[in-house]
Amino acid sequence: MIVLPRGHLKGPLEERFQVSFNLQLLGRYQKRLQQQLHHWQQNYQSRNALAKLDNARLSDIGVTPEQAKQESNKPFWR
């Protein structure tokens, strides 16, 4: 991050630089937020699918019913 001392750029040029810089930061935060929301959605969907599997299917993937219950009971943000 580039930090310029106040008054280094005078008037409208300083304001334009600050707005542009703020928009770049906002774009980075927006992308990170979208990635986080997508990750949470994947957690929610995969844990719901896991909770619906019967014991035979769990055995096929090498997961015990207890492990499946433990995983599916986790909140989506973990």
Secondary structure, 3 states (H helix, E strand, C coil): CCCCCCCCCCHHHHHHHHHHHHHHHHHHHHHHHHHHHHHHHHHHHHHHHHHHCCHHHHHHCCCCHHHHHHHHCCCCCC
